Amino acid sequence: MLTDDEQSAFQESIARVRQLAARSLRQAANADEAITFVMNLHRSLDTVAEQAGATGPAPDCKAGCAHCCHVRVEATDPEVFHIARHLQALPATALAAVAKRLQQHAETARQGAPRQACSFLQENRCTIYTVRPAVCRKAHSLSVQHCASLAPQIPQNLRLLVDAEALMAGTAQAYADAAMPAHAHELNAAVWAALRDPTALRRWYEGDAAVLEHSHAVQSPGGPSTPGI
Ligand code: SF4
């Protein structure tokens, strides 16, 4: 729970990020540059997480621990296209294997499974680690026991969450200011939708907010929207 002063500081941070990001996004000459811009958000989040880990309570997260990769995960439009571009550069056989996993994920979600592993999780490692979305970068836990027992509340570093939320909200608003939608979509379904439709990226860049909307039809019901939260 934030105090009134902390709330004001939070809103000011969002406004500051929005202003800076909007200025850069206005200079994006094409869709490719517009989705590349989301890497600035990711770099900032990684820095915030690193600093929080160095100064605050130590996260209980370790490589190979993937409890938070079995809940609903969301990504914004530019993040989805950023991941799709990364996947499209893979060899054809690797891309086909990912597409098959995404399709299976969508089918399992359609059948109402409340929890399933993210399609990008292989042998408990993230296969898209360098391009993973913001929610995965801010996800952490101060108690792996809470994650393992599916506790409704996971203890977390509040400072990290607040700083991360300000970066994410400010960036999403800047995309919206530049007439490029940055709504939250279920990660797997949205990437699958982006890969299937060769016109999706162009239409998103032209301001079509519904490009990834139909991916919502295959979302898993319920569950938190952020890994580990
Ligand atoms: S994108 Fe990577 S880190 Fe995020 S939920 Fe999927 S496997 Fe886990």
Boltz pocket constraint, residues with backbone or C-beta under 6 A from the ligand:
constraints:
  - pocket:
      binder: B
      contacts: [[A, 68], [A, 69], [A, 70], [A, 71], [A, 73], [A, 118], [A, 119], [A, 120], [A, 121], [A, 122], [A, 125], [A, 126], [A, 127], [A, 128], [A, 129], [A, 132], [A, 133], [A, 136], [A, 227]]
      max_distance: 6.0
